């Protein structure tokens, strides 16, 4: 088990995690190849990360775990590892 508030580096795909009533993405998460999901906490980097959805990235930040075992990360730094090429027809 992780220490509360530990700073770690995670690699995964940035994916939508929650939507509003109109279908707009309002929350993202990092999905790892170990089937872990880290919800990205809202901070000054959240909008930049939302613009990078479906890309593979490495993020560094402070991790928290709730009483149900859900994990979140307050991202302090990130870098894109692989950019996904999405055609215009796939975006609509």
PDB file of N, CA, C and O in Angstrom:
ATOM      1  N   UNK A   1       0.838  -1.193   0.000  1.00  0.00           N
ATOM      2  CA  UNK A   1       0.000   0.000   0.000  1.00  0.00           C
ATOM      3  C   UNK A   1       0.878   1.250   0.000  1.00  0.00           C
ATOM      4  O   UNK A   1       1.931   1.300   0.635  1.00  0.00           O
ATOM      5  N   UNK A   2       0.412   2.242  -0.726  1.00  0.00           N
ATOM      6  CA  UNK A   2       1.135   3.495  -0.845  1.00  0.00           C
ATOM      7  C   UNK A   2       0.995   4.340   0.420  1.00  0.00           C
ATOM      8  O   UNK A   2      -0.033   4.316   1.097  1.00  0.00           O
ATOM      9  N   UNK A   3       2.030   5.067   0.708  1.00  0.00           N
ATOM     10  CA  UNK A   3       1.961   6.026   1.810  1.00  0.00           C
ATOM     11  C   UNK A   3       1.093   7.201   1.376  1.00  0.00           C
ATOM     12  O   UNK A   3       1.198   7.659   0.239  1.00  0.00           O
ATOM     13  N   UNK A   4       0.246   7.688   2.259  1.00  0.00           N
ATOM     14  CA  UNK A   4      -0.660   8.803   1.951  1.00  0.00           C
ATOM     15  C   UNK A   4       0.144  10.019   1.517  1.00  0.00           C
ATOM     16  O   UNK A   4       1.069  10.444   2.209  1.00  0.00           O
ATOM     17  N   UNK A   5      -0.213  10.569   0.373  1.00  0.00           N
ATOM     18  CA  UNK A   5       0.438  11.781  -0.104  1.00  0.00           C
ATOM     19  C   UNK A   5       1.809  11.567  -0.699  1.00  0.00           C
ATOM     20  O   UNK A   5       2.545  12.531  -0.912  1.00  0.00           O
ATOM     21  N   UNK A   6       2.171  10.325  -0.974  1.00  0.00           N
ATOM     22  CA  UNK A   6       3.481  10.023  -1.554  1.00  0.00           C
ATOM     23  C   UNK A   6       3.574  10.582  -2.973  1.00  0.00           C
ATOM     24  O   UNK A   6       2.600  10.536  -3.724  1.00  0.00           O
ATOM     25  N   UNK A   7       4.740  11.107  -3.338  1.00  0.00           N
ATOM     26  CA  UNK A   7       4.963  11.596  -4.694  1.00  0.00           C
ATOM     27  C   UNK A   7       5.559  10.452  -5.505  1.00  0.00           C
ATOM     28  O   UNK A   7       6.584   9.875  -5.140  1.00  0.00           O
ATOM     29  N   UNK A   8       4.882  10.133  -6.634  1.00  0.00           N
ATOM     30  CA  UNK A   8       5.329   9.041  -7.487  1.00  0.00           C
ATOM     31  C   UNK A   8       5.262   9.459  -8.955  1.00  0.00           C
ATOM     32  O   UNK A   8       4.702  10.503  -9.289  1.00  0.00           O
ATOM     33  N   UNK A   9       5.837   8.637  -9.817  1.00  0.00           N
ATOM     34  CA  UNK A   9       5.771   8.829 -11.263  1.00  0.00           C
ATOM     35  C   UNK A   9       4.947   7.670 -11.828  1.00  0.00           C
ATOM     36  O   UNK A   9       5.209   6.505 -11.529  1.00  0.00           O
ATOM     37  N   UNK A  10       3.950   8.007 -12.645  1.00  0.00           N
ATOM     38  CA  UNK A  10       3.050   7.009 -13.221  1.00  0.00           C
ATOM     39  C   UNK A  10       3.045   7.192 -14.736  1.00  0.00           C
ATOM     40  O   UNK A  10       3.079   8.318 -15.234  1.00  0.00           O
ATOM     41  N   UNK A  11       3.003   6.086 -15.457  1.00  0.00           N
ATOM     42  CA  UNK A  11       2.876   6.117 -16.908  1.00  0.00           C
ATOM     43  C   UNK A  11       1.540   5.483 -17.283  1.00  0.00           C
ATOM     44  O   UNK A  11       1.185   4.419 -16.776  1.00  0.00           O
ATOM     45  N   UNK A  12       0.804   6.144 -18.175  1.00  0.00           N
ATOM     46  CA  UNK A  12      -0.465   5.594 -18.611  1.00  0.00           C
ATOM     47  C   UNK A  12      -1.091   6.437 -19.704  1.00  0.00           C
ATOM     48  O   UNK A  12      -0.481   7.373 -20.221  1.00  0.00           O
ATOM     49  N   UNK A  13      -2.326   6.083 -20.043  1.00  0.00           N
ATOM     50  CA  UNK A  13      -3.083   6.788 -21.076  1.00  0.00           C
ATOM     51  C   UNK A  13      -4.044   7.754 -20.388  1.00  0.00           C
ATOM     52  O   UNK A  13      -4.738   7.372 -19.446  1.00  0.00           O
ATOM     53  N   UNK A  14      -4.088   8.992 -20.850  1.00  0.00           N
ATOM     54  CA  UNK A  14      -5.020   9.987 -20.304  1.00  0.00           C
ATOM     55  C   UNK A  14      -6.382   9.744 -20.962  1.00  0.00           C
ATOM     56  O   UNK A  14      -6.513   9.825 -22.183  1.00  0.00           O
ATOM     57  N   UNK A  15      -7.384   9.448 -20.146  1.00  0.00           N
ATOM     58  CA  UNK A  15      -8.706   9.089 -20.661  1.00  0.00           C
ATOM     59  C   UNK A  15      -9.792   9.885 -19.942  1.00  0.00           C
ATOM     60  O   UNK A  15      -9.591  10.332 -18.813  1.00  0.00           O
ATOM     61  N   UNK A  16     -10.955  10.066 -20.601  1.00  0.00           N
ATOM     62  CA  UNK A  16     -12.091  10.685 -19.903  1.00  0.00           C
ATOM     63  C   UNK A  16     -12.502   9.795 -18.735  1.00  0.00           C
ATOM     64  O   UNK A  16     -12.403   8.571 -18.817  1.00  0.00           O
ATOM     65  N   UNK A  17     -12.962  10.411 -17.651  1.00  0.00           N
ATOM     66  CA  UNK A  17     -13.368   9.638 -16.474  1.00  0.00           C
ATOM     67  C   UNK A  17     -14.770  10.004 -15.986  1.00  0.00           C
ATOM     68  O   UNK A  17     -15.454   9.180 -15.379  1.00  0.00           O
ATOM     69  N   UNK A  18     -15.200  11.250 -16.254  1.00  0.00           N
ATOM     70  CA  UNK A  18     -16.526  11.691 -15.809  1.00  0.00           C
ATOM     71  C   UNK A  18     -17.018  12.775 -16.761  1.00  0.00           C
ATOM     72  O   UNK A  18     -16.229  13.556 -17.293  1.00  0.00           O
ATOM     73  N   UNK A  19     -18.333  12.812 -16.968  1.00  0.00           N
ATOM     74  CA  UNK A  19     -18.949  13.743 -17.906  1.00  0.00           C
ATOM     75  C   UNK A  19     -20.075  14.508 -17.232  1.00  0.00           C
ATOM     76  O   UNK A  19     -20.658  14.028 -16.259  1.00  0.00           O
ATOM     77  N   UNK A  20     -20.389  15.706 -17.748  1.00  0.00           N
ATOM     78  CA  UNK A  20     -21.560  16.443 -17.249  1.00  0.00           C
ATOM     79  C   UNK A  20     -22.798  15.982 -18.007  1.00  0.00           C
ATOM     80  O   UNK A  20     -22.721  15.080 -18.841  1.00  0.00           O
ATOM     81  N   UNK A  21     -23.951  16.607 -17.714  1.00  0.00           N
ATOM     82  CA  UNK A  21     -25.231  16.204 -18.309  1.00  0.00           C
ATOM     83  C   UNK A  21     -25.232  16.342 -19.831  1.00  0.00           C
ATOM     84  O   UNK A  21     -25.939  15.601 -20.514  1.00  0.00           O
ATOM     85  N   UNK A  22     -24.456  17.270 -20.367  1.00  0.00           N
ATOM     86  CA  UNK A  22     -24.426  17.489 -21.811  1.00  0.00           C
ATOM     87  C   UNK A  22     -23.378  16.628 -22.525  1.00  0.00           C
ATOM     88  O   UNK A  22     -23.223  16.720 -23.743  1.00  0.00           O
ATOM     89  N   UNK A  23     -22.662  15.795 -21.770  1.00  0.00           N
ATOM     90  CA  UNK A  23     -21.673  14.906 -22.375  1.00  0.00           C
ATOM     91  C   UNK A  23     -20.269  15.466 -22.448  1.00  0.00           C
ATOM     92  O   UNK A  23     -19.384  14.841 -23.032  1.00  0.00           O
ATOM     93  N   UNK A  24     -20.049  16.639 -21.861  1.00  0.00           N
ATOM     94  CA  UNK A  24     -18.711  17.241 -21.852  1.00  0.00           C
ATOM     95  C   UNK A  24     -17.858  16.580 -20.767  1.00  0.00           C
ATOM     96  O   UNK A  24     -18.314  16.358 -19.645  1.00  0.00           O
ATOM     97  N   UNK A  25     -16.623  16.276 -21.125  1.00  0.00           N
ATOM     98  CA  UNK A  25     -15.704  15.664 -20.155  1.00  0.00           C
ATOM     99  C   UNK A  25     -15.377  16.681 -19.071  1.00  0.00           C
ATOM    100  O   UNK A  25     -14.935  17.793 -19.360  1.00  0.00           O
ATOM    101  N   UNK A  26     -15.598  16.290 -17.823  1.00  0.00           N
ATOM    102  CA  UNK A  26     -15.304  17.187 -16.696  1.00  0.00           C
ATOM    103  C   UNK A  26     -14.234  16.619 -15.766  1.00  0.00           C
ATOM    104  O   UNK A  26     -13.787  17.293 -14.838  1.00  0.00           O
ATOM    105  N   UNK A  27     -13.826  15.366 -16.022  1.00  0.00           N
ATOM    106  CA  UNK A  27     -12.807  14.745 -15.189  1.00  0.00           C
ATOM    107  C   UNK A  27     -12.056  13.726 -16.026  1.00  0.00           C
ATOM    108  O   UNK A  27     -12.648  13.001 -16.826  1.00  0.00           O
ATOM    109  N   UNK A  28     -10.740  13.680 -15.833  1.00  0.00           N
ATOM    110  CA  UNK A  28      -9.915  12.725 -16.562  1.00  0.00           C
ATOM    111  C   UNK A  28      -9.187  11.838 -15.562  1.00  0.00           C
ATOM    112  O   UNK A  28      -9.120  12.134 -14.370  1.00  0.00           O
ATOM    113  N   UNK A  29      -8.645  10.742 -16.083  1.00  0.00           N
ATOM    114  CA  UNK A  29      -7.873   9.824 -15.259  1.00  0.00           C
ATOM    115  C   UNK A  29      -6.742   9.247 -16.081  1.00  0.00           C
ATOM    116  O   UNK A  29      -6.787   9.240 -17.311  1.00  0.00           O
ATOM    117  N   UNK A  30      -5.737   8.769 -15.393  1.00  0.00           N
ATOM    118  CA  UNK A  30      -4.615   8.097 -16.026  1.00  0.00           C
ATOM    119  C   UNK A  30      -4.828   6.598 -15.828  1.00  0.00           C
ATOM    120  O   UNK A  30      -4.920   6.117 -14.698  1.00  0.00           O
ATOM    121  N   UNK A  31      -4.904   5.863 -16.943  1.00  0.00           N
ATOM    122  CA  UNK A  31      -5.106   4.422 -16.918  1.00  0.00           C
ATOM    123  C   UNK A  31      -3.774   3.748 -17.213  1.00  0.00           C
ATOM    124  O   UNK A  31      -3.199   3.952 -18.282  1.00  0.00           O
ATOM    125  N   UNK A  32      -3.275   2.943 -16.267  1.00  0.00           N
ATOM    126  CA  UNK A  32      -1.961   2.315 -16.425  1.00  0.00           C
ATOM    127  C   UNK A  32      -2.092   0.938 -17.066  1.00  0.00           C
ATOM    128  O   UNK A  32      -3.193   0.401 -17.186  1.00  0.00           O
ATOM    129  N   UNK A  33      -0.956   0.371 -17.477  1.00  0.00           N
ATOM    130  CA  UNK A  33      -0.962  -0.976 -18.054  1.00  0.00           C
ATOM    131  C   UNK A  33      -1.107  -2.052 -16.978  1.00  0.00           C
ATOM    132  O   UNK A  33      -1.155  -3.239 -17.300  1.00  0.00           O
ATOM    133  N   UNK A  34      -1.176  -1.655 -15.714  1.00  0.00           N
ATOM    134  CA  UNK A  34      -1.404  -2.587 -14.605  1.00  0.00           C
ATOM    135  C   UNK A  34      -2.863  -2.541 -14.149  1.00  0.00           C
ATOM    136  O   UNK A  34      -3.208  -3.003 -13.062  1.00  0.00           O
ATOM    137  N   UNK A  35      -3.712  -1.969 -15.014  1.00  0.00           N
ATOM    138  CA  UNK A  35      -5.154  -1.841 -14.752  1.00  0.00           C
ATOM    139  C   UNK A  35      -5.450  -0.981 -13.527  1.00  0.00           C
ATOM    140  O   UNK A  35      -6.458  -1.181 -12.848  1.00  0.00           O
ATOM    141  N   UNK A  36      -4.565  -0.020 -13.247  1.00  0.00           N
ATOM    142  CA  UNK A  36      -4.800   0.949 -12.182  1.00  0.00           C
ATOM    143  C   UNK A  36      -5.377   2.210 -12.808  1.00  0.00           C
ATOM    144  O   UNK A  36      -5.053   2.561 -13.942  1.00  0.00           O
ATOM    145  N   UNK A  37      -6.231   2.879 -12.054  1.00  0.00           N
ATOM    146  CA  UNK A  37      -6.842   4.127 -12.518  1.00  0.00           C
ATOM    147  C   UNK A  37      -6.543   5.204 -11.483  1.00  0.00           C
ATOM    148  O   UNK A  37      -6.851   5.048 -10.302  1.00  0.00           O
ATOM    149  N   UNK A  38      -5.938   6.300 -11.941  1.00  0.00           N
ATOM    150  CA  UNK A  38      -5.631   7.437 -11.076  1.00  0.00           C
ATOM    151  C   UNK A  38      -6.423   8.638 -11.586  1.00  0.00           C
ATOM    152  O   UNK A  38      -6.122   9.171 -12.654  1.00  0.00           O
ATOM    153  N   UNK A  39      -7.424   9.060 -10.835  1.00  0.00           N
ATOM    154  CA  UNK A  39      -8.202  10.236 -11.206  1.00  0.00           C
ATOM    155  C   UNK A  39      -7.309  11.459 -11.041  1.00  0.00           C
ATOM    156  O   UNK A  39      -6.631  11.607 -10.024  1.00  0.00           O
ATOM    157  N   UNK A  40      -7.310  12.331 -12.043  1.00  0.00           N
ATOM    158  CA  UNK A  40      -6.481  13.539 -11.994  1.00  0.00           C
ATOM    159  C   UNK A  40      -7.222  14.608 -11.206  1.00  0.00           C
ATOM    160  O   UNK A  40      -8.311  15.034 -11.590  1.00  0.00           O
ATOM    161  N   UNK A  41      -6.622  15.036 -10.104  1.00  0.00           N
ATOM    162  CA  UNK A  41      -7.221  16.095  -9.282  1.00  0.00           C
ATOM    163  C   UNK A  41      -7.129  17.424 -10.028  1.00  0.00           C
ATOM    164  O   UNK A  41      -6.176  17.672 -10.767  1.00  0.00           O
ATOM    165  N   UNK A  42      -8.134  18.272  -9.821  1.00  0.00           N
ATOM    166  CA  UNK A  42      -8.159  19.571 -10.504  1.00  0.00           C
ATOM    167  C   UNK A  42      -7.102  20.503  -9.924  1.00  0.00           C
ATOM    168  O   UNK A  42      -7.059  20.748  -8.719  1.00  0.00           O
ATOM    169  N   UNK A  43      -6.246  21.019 -10.815  1.00  0.00           N
ATOM    170  CA  UNK A  43      -5.262  22.038 -10.450  1.00  0.00           C
ATOM    171  C   UNK A  43      -4.904  22.816 -11.717  1.00  0.00           C
ATOM    172  O   UNK A  43      -5.620  22.725 -12.714  1.00  0.00           O
ATOM    173  N   UNK A  44      -3.833  23.560 -11.696  1.00  0.00           N
ATOM    174  CA  UNK A  44      -3.479  24.416 -12.830  1.00  0.00           C
ATOM    175  C   UNK A  44      -3.095  23.634 -14.088  1.00  0.00           C
ATOM    176  O   UNK A  44      -3.086  24.212 -15.174  1.00  0.00           O
ATOM    177  N   UNK A  45      -2.781  22.353 -13.980  1.00  0.00           N
ATOM    178  CA  UNK A  45      -2.395  21.551 -15.138  1.00  0.00           C
ATOM    179  C   UNK A  45      -3.552  20.759 -15.740  1.00  0.00           C
ATOM    180  O   UNK A  45      -3.390  20.157 -16.802  1.00  0.00           O
ATOM    181  N   UNK A  46      -4.701  20.745 -15.097  1.00  0.00           N
ATOM    182  CA  UNK A  46      -5.810  19.897 -15.538  1.00  0.00           C
ATOM    183  C   UNK A  46      -6.262  20.203 -16.954  1.00  0.00           C
ATOM    184  O   UNK A  46      -6.454  19.277 -17.742  1.00  0.00           O
ATOM    185  N   UNK A  47      -6.438  21.477 -17.304  1.00  0.00           N
ATOM    186  CA  UNK A  47      -6.901  21.821 -18.650  1.00  0.00           C
ATOM    187  C   UNK A  47      -5.892  21.386 -19.708  1.00  0.00           C
ATOM    188  O   UNK A  47      -6.283  20.918 -20.777  1.00  0.00           O
ATOM    189  N   UNK A  48      -4.609  21.534 -19.427  1.00  0.00           N
ATOM    190  CA  UNK A  48      -3.584  21.097 -20.378  1.00  0.00           C
ATOM    191  C   UNK A  48      -3.655  19.586 -20.587  1.00  0.00           C
ATOM    192  O   UNK A  48      -3.544  19.095 -21.711  1.00  0.00           O
ATOM    193  N   UNK A  49      -3.839  18.866 -19.495  1.00  0.00           N
ATOM    194  CA  UNK A  49      -3.940  17.411 -19.595  1.00  0.00           C
ATOM    195  C   UNK A  49      -5.213  16.985 -20.321  1.00  0.00           C
ATOM    196  O   UNK A  49      -5.203  15.997 -21.055  1.00  0.00           O
ATOM    197  N   UNK A  50      -6.313  17.723 -20.122  1.00  0.00           N
ATOM    198  CA  UNK A  50      -7.555  17.403 -20.831  1.00  0.00           C
ATOM    199  C   UNK A  50      -7.361  17.532 -22.340  1.00  0.00           C
ATOM    200  O   UNK A  50      -7.963  16.784 -23.110  1.00  0.00           O
ATOM    201  N   UNK A  51      -6.533  18.465 -22.758  1.00  0.00           N
ATOM    202  CA  UNK A  51      -6.252  18.649 -24.186  1.00  0.00           C
ATOM    203  C   UNK A  51      -5.394  17.510 -24.737  1.00  0.00           C
ATOM    204  O   UNK A  51      -5.245  17.380 -25.952  1.00  0.00           O
ATOM    205  N   UNK A  52      -4.835  16.696 -23.862  1.00  0.00           N
ATOM    206  CA  UNK A  52      -3.960  15.591 -24.270  1.00  0.00           C
ATOM    207  C   UNK A  52      -4.629  14.222 -24.124  1.00  0.00           C
ATOM    208  O   UNK A  52      -3.942  13.202 -24.087  1.00  0.00           O
ATOM    209  N   UNK A  53      -5.967  14.192 -24.041  1.00  0.00           N
ATOM    210  CA  UNK A  53      -6.664  12.918 -23.879  1.00  0.00           C
ATOM    211  C   UNK A  53      -6.270  11.943 -24.971  1.00  0.00           C
ATOM    212  O   UNK A  53      -6.027  12.327 -26.115  1.00  0.00           O
ATOM    213  N   UNK A  54      -6.212  10.683 -24.599  1.00  0.00           N
ATOM    214  CA  UNK A  54      -5.877   9.544 -25.465  1.00  0.00           C
ATOM    215  C   UNK A  54      -4.394   9.462 -25.794  1.00  0.00           C
ATOM    216  O   UNK A  54      -3.992   8.639 -26.617  1.00  0.00           O
ATOM    217  N   UNK A  55      -3.572  10.299 -25.166  1.00  0.00           N
ATOM    218  CA  UNK A  55      -2.127  10.225 -25.333  1.00  0.00           C
ATOM    219  C   UNK A  55      -1.517   9.464 -24.163  1.00  0.00           C
ATOM    220  O   UNK A  55      -2.050   9.476 -23.053  1.00  0.00           O
ATOM    221  N   UNK A  56      -0.406   8.810 -24.422  1.00  0.00           N
ATOM    222  CA  UNK A  56       0.352   8.151 -23.363  1.00  0.00           C
ATOM    223  C   UNK A  56       1.248   9.204 -22.731  1.00  0.00           C
ATOM    224  O   UNK A  56       1.933   9.948 -23.433  1.00  0.00           O
ATOM    225  N   UNK A  57       1.242   9.265 -21.407  1.00  0.00           N
ATOM    226  CA  UNK A  57       2.021  10.285 -20.718  1.00  0.00           C
ATOM    227  C   UNK A  57       2.644   9.719 -19.446  1.00  0.00           C
ATOM    228  O   UNK A  57       2.208   8.704 -18.903  1.00  0.00           O
ATOM    229  N   UNK A  58       3.666  10.409 -19.005  1.00  0.00           N
ATOM    230  CA  UNK A  58       4.289  10.130 -17.715  1.00  0.00           C
ATOM    231  C   UNK A  58       3.976  11.322 -16.826  1.00  0.00           C
ATOM    232  O   UNK A  58       4.282  12.460 -17.180  1.00  0.00           O
ATOM    233  N   UNK A  59       3.368  11.065 -15.672  1.00  0.00           N
ATOM    234  CA  UNK A  59       3.041  12.160 -14.764  1.00  0.00           C
ATOM    235  C   UNK A  59       3.694  11.919 -13.413  1.00  0.00           C
ATOM    236  O   UNK A  59       3.857  10.787 -12.959  1.00  0.00           O
ATOM    237  N   UNK A  60       4.060  13.028 -12.794  1.00  0.00           N
ATOM    238  CA  UNK A  60       4.636  12.993 -11.455  1.00  0.00           C
ATOM    239  C   UNK A  60       3.713  13.796 -10.570  1.00  0.00           C
ATOM    240  O   UNK A  60       3.307  14.901 -10.930  1.00  0.00           O
ATOM    241  N   UNK A  61       3.376  13.250  -9.415  1.00  0.00           N
ATOM    242  CA  UNK A  61       2.506  13.983  -8.517  1.00  0.00           C
ATOM    243  C   UNK A  61       2.266  13.264  -7.210  1.00  0.00           C
ATOM    244  O   UNK A  61       2.792  12.182  -6.950  1.00  0.00           O
ATOM    245  N   UNK A  62       1.445  13.912  -6.394  1.00  0.00           N
ATOM    246  CA  UNK A  62       1.116  13.400  -5.064  1.00  0.00           C
ATOM    247  C   UNK A  62      -0.127  12.528  -5.168  1.00  0.00           C
ATOM    248  O   UNK A  62      -1.172  12.970  -5.645  1.00  0.00           O
ATOM    249  N   UNK A  63      -0.002  11.292  -4.718  1.00  0.00           N
ATOM    250  CA  UNK A  63      -1.090  10.321  -4.808  1.00  0.00           C
ATOM    251  C   UNK A  63      -1.843  10.231  -3.491  1.00  0.00           C
ATOM    252  O   UNK A  63      -1.258  10.275  -2.409  1.00  0.00           O
ATOM    253  N   UNK A  64      -3.165  10.102  -3.618  1.00  0.00           N
ATOM    254  CA  UNK A  64      -4.030   9.878  -2.454  1.00  0.00           C
ATOM    255  C   UNK A  64      -4.890   8.653  -2.738  1.00  0.00           C
ATOM    256  O   UNK A  64      -5.171   8.336  -3.894  1.00  0.00           O
ATOM    257  N   UNK A  65      -5.299   7.979  -1.690  1.00  0.00           N
ATOM    258  CA  UNK A  65      -6.180   6.831  -1.827  1.00  0.00           C
ATOM    259  C   UNK A  65      -7.367   7.034  -0.891  1.00  0.00           C
ATOM    260  O   UNK A  65      -7.188   7.329   0.291  1.00  0.00           O
ATOM    261  N   UNK A  66      -8.593   6.874  -1.429  1.00  0.00           N
ATOM    262  CA  UNK A  66      -9.771   7.049  -0.576  1.00  0.00           C
ATOM    263  C   UNK A  66     -10.096   5.746   0.150  1.00  0.00           C
ATOM    264  O   UNK A  66      -9.440   4.729  -0.076  1.00  0.00           O
ATOM    265  N   UNK A  67     -11.108   5.772   1.023  1.00  0.00           N
ATOM    266  CA  UNK A  67     -11.430   4.605   1.845  1.00  0.00           C
ATOM    267  C   UNK A  67     -11.925   3.420   1.023  1.00  0.00           C
ATOM    268  O   UNK A  67     -11.919   2.288   1.508  1.00  0.00           O
ATOM    269  N   UNK A  68     -12.353   3.664  -0.211  1.00  0.00           N
ATOM    270  CA  UNK A  68     -12.819   2.583  -1.093  1.00  0.00           C
ATOM    271  C   UNK A  68     -11.704   2.038  -1.981  1.00  0.00           C
ATOM    272  O   UNK A  68     -11.941   1.157  -2.807  1.00  0.00           O
ATOM    273  N   UNK A  69     -10.494   2.559  -1.813  1.00  0.00           N
ATOM    274  CA  UNK A  69      -9.364   2.090  -2.617  1.00  0.00           C
ATOM    275  C   UNK A  69      -9.153   2.864  -3.905  1.00  0.00           C
ATOM    276  O   UNK A  69      -8.228   2.559  -4.658  1.00  0.00           O
ATOM    277  N   UNK A  70      -9.998   3.870  -4.180  1.00  0.00           N
ATOM    278  CA  UNK A  70      -9.839   4.703  -5.368  1.00  0.00           C
ATOM    279  C   UNK A  70      -8.611   5.594  -5.231  1.00  0.00           C
ATOM    280  O   UNK A  70      -8.344   6.134  -4.158  1.00  0.00           O
ATOM    281  N   UNK A  71      -7.872   5.742  -6.313  1.00  0.00           N
ATOM    282  CA  UNK A  71      -6.645   6.537  -6.270  1.00  0.00           C
ATOM    283  C   UNK A  71      -6.807   7.807  -7.088  1.00  0.00           C
ATOM    284  O   UNK A  71      -7.480   7.822  -8.119  1.00  0.00           O
ATOM    285  N   UNK A  72      -6.177   8.869  -6.608  1.00  0.00           N
ATOM    286  CA  UNK A  72      -6.140  10.127  -7.360  1.00  0.00           C
ATOM    287  C   UNK A  72      -4.723  10.668  -7.296  1.00  0.00           C
ATOM    288  O   UNK A  72      -3.929  10.308  -6.427  1.00  0.00           O
ATOM    289  N   UNK A  73      -4.433  11.553  -8.255  1.00  0.00           N
ATOM    290  CA  UNK A  73      -3.098  12.145  -8.305  1.00  0.00           C
ATOM    291  C   UNK A  73      -3.212  13.642  -8.562  1.00  0.00           C
ATOM    292  O   UNK A  73      -3.935  14.079  -9.457  1.00  0.00           O
ATOM    293  N   UNK A  74      -2.486  14.421  -7.761  1.00  0.00           N
ATOM    294  CA  UNK A  74      -2.358  15.865  -7.970  1.00  0.00           C
ATOM    295  C   UNK A  74      -1.091  16.051  -8.799  1.00  0.00           C
ATOM    296  O   UNK A  74       0.020  16.027  -8.268  1.00  0.00           O
ATOM    297  N   UNK A  75      -1.272  16.235 -10.106  1.00  0.00           N
ATOM    298  CA  UNK A  75      -0.145  16.271 -11.037  1.00  0.00           C
ATOM    299  C   UNK A  75       0.694  17.526 -10.814  1.00  0.00           C
ATOM    300  O   UNK A  75       0.172  18.639 -10.742  1.00  0.00           O
ATOM    301  N   UNK A  76       2.004  17.321 -10.707  1.00  0.00           N
ATOM    302  CA  UNK A  76       2.948  18.423 -10.554  1.00  0.00           C
ATOM    303  C   UNK A  76       3.773  18.624 -11.822  1.00  0.00           C
ATOM    304  O   UNK A  76       4.243  19.727 -12.103  1.00  0.00           O
ATOM    305  N   UNK A  77       3.941  17.542 -12.582  1.00  0.00           N
ATOM    306  CA  UNK A  77       4.729  17.600 -13.816  1.00  0.00           C
ATOM    307  C   UNK A  77       4.259  16.472 -14.724  1.00  0.00           C
ATOM    308  O   UNK A  77       3.850  15.413 -14.248  1.00  0.00           O
ATOM    309  N   UNK A  78       4.316  16.701 -16.032  1.00  0.00           N
ATOM    310  CA  UNK A  78       3.963  15.641 -16.978  1.00  0.00           C
ATOM    311  C   UNK A  78       4.793  15.787 -18.244  1.00  0.00           C
ATOM    312  O   UNK A  78       5.357  16.842 -18.532  1.00  0.00           O
ATOM    313  N   UNK A  79       4.846  14.686 -18.990  1.00  0.00           N
ATOM    314  CA  UNK A  79       5.423  14.735 -20.329  1.00  0.00           C
ATOM    315  C   UNK A  79       4.717  13.694 -21.178  1.00  0.00           C
ATOM    316  O   UNK A  79       4.430  12.586 -20.724  1.00  0.00           O
ATOM    317  N   UNK A  80       4.445  14.073 -22.420  1.00  0.00           N
ATOM    318  CA  UNK A  80       3.774  13.183 -23.359  1.00  0.00           C
ATOM    319  C   UNK A  80       4.807  12.198 -23.900  1.00  0.00           C
ATOM    320  O   UNK A  80       5.884  12.598 -24.343  1.00  0.00           O
ATOM    321  N   UNK A  81       4.474  10.916 -23.862  1.00  0.00           N
ATOM    322  CA  UNK A  81       5.379   9.886 -24.358  1.00  0.00           C
ATOM    323  C   UNK A  81       5.016   9.465 -25.773  1.00  0.00           C
ATOM    324  O   UNK A  81       5.896   9.242 -26.604  1.00  0.00           O
ATOM    325  N   UNK A  82       3.717   9.355 -26.048  1.00  0.00           N
ATOM    326  CA  UNK A  82       3.252   8.978 -27.378  1.00  0.00           C
ATOM    327  C   UNK A  82       2.015   9.786 -27.688  1.00  0.00           C
ATOM    328  O   UNK A  82       1.057   9.799 -26.915  1.00  0.00           O
ATOM    329  N   UNK A  83       2.038  10.462 -28.827  1.00  0.00           N
ATOM    330  CA  UNK A  83       0.861  11.215 -29.252  1.00  0.00           C
ATOM    331  C   UNK A  83       0.031  10.334 -30.159  1.00  0.00           C
ATOM    332  O   UNK A  83       0.546   9.723 -31.095  1.00  0.00           O
ATOM    333  N   UNK A  84      -1.267  10.273 -29.871  1.00  0.00           N
ATOM    334  CA  UNK A  84      -2.183   9.514 -30.708  1.00  0.00           C
ATOM    335  C   UNK A  84      -2.602  10.381 -31.874  1.00  0.00           C
ATOM    336  O   UNK A  84      -2.949  11.549 -31.695  1.00  0.00           O
ATOM    337  N   UNK A  85      -2.573   9.823 -33.047  1.00  0.00           N
ATOM    338  CA  UNK A  85      -3.015  10.551 -34.238  1.00  0.00           C
ATOM    339  C   UNK A  85      -4.500  10.248 -34.423  1.00  0.00           C
ATOM    340  O   UNK A  85      -4.873   9.116 -34.729  1.00  0.00           O
ATOM    341  N   UNK A  86      -5.342  11.260 -34.238  1.00  0.00           N
ATOM    342  CA  UNK A  86      -6.783  11.104 -34.402  1.00  0.00           C
ATOM    343  C   UNK A  86      -7.196  11.865 -35.634  1.00  0.00           C
ATOM    344  O   UNK A  86      -6.947  13.066 -35.741  1.00  0.00           O
ATOM    345  N   UNK A  87      -7.830  11.172 -36.573  1.00  0.00           N
ATOM    346  CA  UNK A  87      -8.276  11.833 -37.800  1.00  0.00           C
ATOM    347  C   UNK A  87      -9.495  12.696 -37.500  1.00  0.00           C
ATOM    348  O   UNK A  87     -10.157  12.509 -36.479  1.00  0.00           O
ATOM    349  N   UNK A  88      -9.785  13.626 -38.378  1.00  0.00           N
ATOM    350  CA  UNK A  88     -10.936  14.525 -38.189  1.00  0.00           C
ATOM    351  C   UNK A  88     -12.236  13.750 -38.110  1.00  0.00           C
ATOM    352  O   UNK A  88     -13.130  14.137 -37.357  1.00  0.00           O
ATOM    353  N   UNK A  89     -12.371  12.672 -38.859  1.00  0.00           N
ATOM    354  CA  UNK A  89     -13.613  11.897 -38.839  1.00  0.00           C
ATOM    355  C   UNK A  89     -13.826  11.202 -37.504  1.00  0.00           C
ATOM    356  O   UNK A  89     -14.971  10.969 -37.116  1.00  0.00           O
ATOM    357  N   UNK A  90     -12.749  10.860 -36.785  1.00  0.00           N
ATOM    358  CA  UNK A  90     -12.871  10.215 -35.476  1.00  0.00           C
ATOM    359  C   UNK A  90     -13.216  11.219 -34.391  1.00  0.00           C
ATOM    360  O   UNK A  90     -13.753  10.827 -33.356  1.00  0.00           O
ATOM    361  N   UNK A  91     -12.929  12.499 -34.587  1.00  0.00           N
ATOM    362  CA  UNK A  91     -13.164  13.508 -33.564  1.00  0.00           C
ATOM    363  C   UNK A  91     -14.627  13.885 -33.465  1.00  0.00           C
ATOM    364  O   UNK A  91     -15.069  14.297 -32.392  1.00  0.00           O
ATOM    365  N   UNK A  92     -15.408  13.763 -34.544  1.00  0.00           N
ATOM    366  CA  UNK A  92     -16.804  14.205 -34.509  1.00  0.00           C
ATOM    367  C   UNK A  92     -17.752  13.125 -34.074  1.00  0.00           C
ATOM    368  O   UNK A  92     -18.959  13.356 -33.999  1.00  0.00           O
TER     369      UNK A  92
END
